Amino acid sequence: MTTQTKPIDAYSLPTPNGQKVHIMLEELGVPWTYHRIDIGKGQQFTPEFLAISPNNKIPAIVDPEGPGGEPISIFESGAILKYLGLKFGQFYPTDARAQVKVDEWLFWQVGGFGPMLGQNNHFSVYAPEKVPYAIKRYSDETHRLFGVLNKQLADSEYIAGDYSIADIASIGWAQSWERYGITQQDFPHVHAWLERVGARPAVARGLAYGKDIPNHDLANDKEAQKVLFNQRAR
């Protein structure tokens, strides 16, 4: 098994995407250092951070012991999870068919489950003008995606077979089900899964990491909204 002597630097926040990386690093039990990037103050636009994450989004990591022993920086949460799973040989299978299944559900999360729930939250909470069509569009899609996940978990304890990065990718988003008007009665298999994964000590630590400093109250912080929303190319 690969060992890590130098800490992995994680540039992040306790958001659903940031929590993926926190959970993974805690599950792996490798040394890591948390660097808080205050996106409400625009720290994601500094040259130093853009050199690591050119999409100016958290999370991103720098592994000082990357391929060939040389440092490597990685942005995009799904890419980070897959890199760490492959490097340490944990939470990502070695069998080719099993890898395909994990990849399917990892990409399902990063391409749909996260973005659609994010748009739901944006138009329901942050949009200065309430657009009924947009609210219904993303609310319906959120409900549909929870339904997809519920069906997948009906006959399986975890999303893609064994506990894997497919689960780790979805935990932070799914745990906020109440925010989206989702009930336990609607999707009981999702809630049973959340209880199952939530009982893992590393998951509990990963979800809590960084919450000693509250995130911006974006619903009321107009200055942070100016930084985060309606950005164009710089």
C-alpha positions as CSV (number, residue, x, y, z in Angstrom):
1,M,0.0,0.0,0.0
2,T,1.2,3.5,-0.8
3,T,2.4,5.6,2.1
4,Q,2.3,9.3,2.4
5,T,5.1,11.1,4.3
6,K,4.4,14.7,3.4
7,P,0.9,16.2,4.0
8,I,-1.4,16.7,1.1
9,D,-2.5,20.3,0.8
10,A,-6.3,20.7,0.4
11,Y,-7.6,24.1,-0.6
12,S,-11.3,23.9,0.3
13,L,-14.3,24.9,2.3
14,P,-17.0,22.8,4.1
15,T,-19.3,22.9,1.1
16,P,-20.7,19.7,-0.4
17,N,-17.9,19.6,-3.0
18,G,-15.2,20.4,-0.4
19,Q,-16.6,17.8,1.9
20,K,-15.9,15.1,-0.7
21,V,-12.2,15.7,-0.4
22,H,-12.3,16.1,3.4
23,I,-14.1,12.7,3.8
24,M,-11.8,11.0,1.3
25,L,-8.6,12.2,3.1
26,E,-10.0,11.2,6.5
27,E,-11.0,7.8,5.2
28,L,-7.5,7.2,3.8
29,G,-5.9,8.3,7.0
30,V,-3.1,10.2,5.2
31,P,-1.6,13.4,6.5
32,W,-3.2,16.5,5.0
33,T,-3.4,20.2,5.7
34,Y,-6.5,22.3,5.3
35,H,-6.2,25.7,3.6
36,R,-9.4,27.7,3.8
37,I,-10.2,29.6,0.6
38,D,-12.8,32.3,1.4
39,I,-14.8,32.4,-1.8
40,G,-17.0,35.1,-0.4
41,K,-14.0,37.4,-0.3
42,G,-12.7,36.4,-3.7
43,Q,-9.6,34.4,-2.6
44,Q,-10.4,31.9,-5.4
45,F,-9.3,34.6,-7.9
46,T,-5.7,35.1,-6.6
47,P,-2.9,34.1,-9.0
48,E,-1.7,31.6,-6.4
49,F,-5.0,29.7,-6.3
50,L,-5.6,30.0,-10.0
51,A,-2.2,28.2,-10.6
52,I,-3.7,25.2,-8.8
53,S,-7.4,25.6,-9.8
54,P,-7.7,27.4,-13.2
55,N,-11.5,27.1,-12.9
56,N,-11.4,29.3,-9.8
57,K,-13.4,26.7,-7.8
58,I,-12.8,24.8,-4.6
59,P,-11.7,22.1,-3.8
60,A,-8.2,21.6,-5.2
61,I,-5.2,19.7,-3.8
62,V,-1.5,19.7,-4.1
63,D,0.2,16.3,-3.5
64,P,3.9,16.9,-2.9
65,E,4.5,13.2,-3.5
66,G,2.8,12.9,-6.9
67,P,3.6,10.6,-9.8
68,G,7.4,10.0,-10.0
69,G,7.8,11.6,-6.6
70,E,7.1,15.1,-8.0
71,P,4.4,17.5,-6.8
72,I,1.1,17.5,-8.7
73,S,-1.9,19.8,-8.4
74,I,-5.4,18.6,-9.1
75,F,-8.7,20.5,-9.4
76,E,-12.3,19.2,-9.8
77,S,-13.6,17.1,-6.9
78,G,-14.3,14.0,-9.0
79,A,-10.8,14.0,-10.4
80,I,-9.4,14.4,-6.9
81,L,-11.3,11.5,-5.6
82,K,-10.3,9.3,-8.5
83,Y,-6.6,10.3,-8.2
84,L,-6.6,9.5,-4.5
85,G,-8.4,6.3,-4.9
86,L,-6.0,5.1,-7.5
87,K,-2.9,6.3,-5.7
88,F,-3.7,4.7,-2.4
89,G,-5.6,1.7,-3.7
90,Q,-8.7,2.3,-1.6
91,F,-12.4,3.1,-2.3
92,Y,-11.8,2.6,-6.0
93,P,-11.9,-1.0,-7.3
94,T,-9.2,-2.7,-9.4
95,D,-11.6,-4.8,-11.4
96,A,-12.4,-3.1,-14.8
97,R,-16.1,-3.7,-14.7
98,A,-16.4,-2.5,-11.1
99,Q,-14.4,0.6,-12.1
100,V,-16.9,1.4,-14.8
101,K,-19.8,1.2,-12.3
102,V,-18.0,3.5,-9.9
103,D,-17.1,5.9,-12.7
104,E,-20.8,6.0,-13.9
105,W,-22.0,7.1,-10.5
106,L,-19.1,9.4,-9.8
107,F,-19.9,11.2,-13.1
108,W,-23.6,11.1,-12.4
109,Q,-22.9,13.1,-9.3
110,V,-20.5,15.6,-10.7
111,G,-22.5,16.1,-13.9
112,G,-26.0,16.0,-12.5
113,F,-26.7,15.5,-8.8
114,G,-24.5,18.3,-7.6
115,P,-25.2,20.9,-10.4
116,M,-28.9,20.4,-10.4
117,L,-29.2,20.6,-6.7
118,G,-27.0,23.7,-6.8
119,Q,-29.3,25.4,-9.3
120,N,-32.3,24.5,-7.3
121,N,-30.8,26.2,-4.3
122,H,-29.7,29.2,-6.3
123,F,-33.1,30.0,-7.8
124,S,-35.0,29.1,-4.7
125,V,-32.8,31.1,-2.2
126,Y,-30.4,33.5,-3.8
127,A,-31.9,34.7,-7.1
128,P,-33.0,38.4,-6.7
129,E,-36.1,37.7,-8.8
130,K,-38.1,34.6,-8.2
131,V,-38.7,32.8,-11.5
132,P,-41.4,30.2,-11.0
133,Y,-40.4,28.2,-14.1
134,A,-36.8,27.9,-13.0
135,I,-37.8,27.0,-9.4
136,K,-40.1,24.3,-10.6
137,R,-37.6,23.1,-13.3
138,Y,-34.8,22.5,-10.8
139,S,-37.1,21.3,-8.0
140,D,-38.5,18.6,-10.3
141,E,-35.1,17.6,-11.4
142,T,-33.9,17.4,-7.8
143,H,-36.8,15.1,-7.0
144,R,-36.1,13.0,-10.1
145,L,-32.4,12.6,-9.2
146,F,-33.2,11.6,-5.6
147,G,-35.5,9.0,-7.1
148,V,-32.7,7.6,-9.3
149,L,-30.5,7.3,-6.3
150,N,-33.2,5.7,-4.2
151,K,-33.8,3.0,-6.8
152,Q,-30.1,2.3,-7.0
153,L,-29.9,1.8,-3.2
154,A,-33.0,-0.3,-3.0
155,D,-31.0,-3.5,-3.3
156,S,-27.5,-2.3,-2.4
157,E,-26.0,-0.9,0.8
158,Y,-23.8,1.4,-1.2
159,I,-24.2,3.2,-4.5
160,A,-21.8,1.2,-6.7
161,G,-21.4,-2.1,-4.8
162,D,-18.8,-1.7,-2.1
163,Y,-18.4,1.6,-0.3
164,S,-16.4,3.8,-2.7
165,I,-15.7,7.2,-4.1
166,A,-19.2,7.1,-5.6
167,D,-20.6,7.3,-2.1
168,I,-18.1,9.8,-0.9
169,A,-19.0,12.1,-3.9
170,S,-22.7,12.1,-3.0
171,I,-22.8,12.3,0.8
172,G,-22.5,16.1,1.2
173,W,-25.2,16.8,-1.4
174,A,-27.7,14.2,-0.3
175,Q,-27.5,15.1,3.4
176,S,-29.1,18.4,2.7
177,W,-32.3,16.7,1.5
178,E,-34.6,18.9,3.8
179,R,-33.4,22.0,2.0
180,Y,-34.9,20.7,-1.2
181,G,-38.3,19.6,0.2
182,I,-37.4,15.9,0.2
183,T,-38.9,13.7,2.9
184,Q,-37.8,10.4,4.3
185,Q,-41.0,8.9,3.2
186,D,-40.3,9.9,-0.4
187,F,-36.9,8.1,-0.6
188,P,-36.4,5.7,2.3
189,H,-33.4,3.9,0.8
190,V,-31.5,7.2,0.5
191,H,-32.1,7.9,4.1
192,A,-31.1,4.5,5.2
193,W,-27.9,4.9,3.2
194,L,-27.2,8.3,4.8
195,E,-27.5,6.8,8.2
196,R,-25.2,4.0,7.2
197,V,-22.5,6.2,5.7
198,G,-23.0,8.9,8.5
199,A,-22.0,6.3,11.1
200,R,-18.5,6.0,9.6
201,P,-16.2,8.1,11.8
202,A,-14.2,9.4,8.9
203,V,-17.4,10.7,7.2
204,A,-18.5,12.5,10.4
205,R,-15.0,14.1,10.7
206,G,-15.0,15.0,7.0
207,L,-18.4,16.6,7.1
208,A,-17.5,18.6,10.2
209,Y,-14.1,19.8,9.0
210,G,-13.7,23.5,8.6
211,K,-17.1,24.3,10.2
212,D,-15.4,26.0,13.2
213,I,-15.4,29.1,10.9
214,P,-18.9,29.6,9.5
215,N,-19.4,30.1,5.7
216,H,-20.9,33.3,4.5
217,D,-24.6,33.7,4.9
218,L,-25.1,34.1,1.2
219,A,-28.8,34.7,1.4
220,N,-28.1,38.0,3.2
221,D,-24.5,38.8,2.3
222,K,-24.8,41.0,-0.7
223,E,-21.1,41.7,-1.1
224,A,-20.3,37.9,-1.2
225,Q,-23.1,37.5,-3.7
226,K,-21.4,40.1,-6.0
227,V,-18.2,38.0,-5.8
228,L,-19.8,34.6,-6.4
229,F,-22.7,35.2,-8.8
230,N,-22.9,36.5,-12.4
231,Q,-19.2,36.3,-13.0
232,R,-17.8,36.7,-16.5
233,A,-14.4,35.8,-17.9
234,R,-11.6,37.8,-16.4
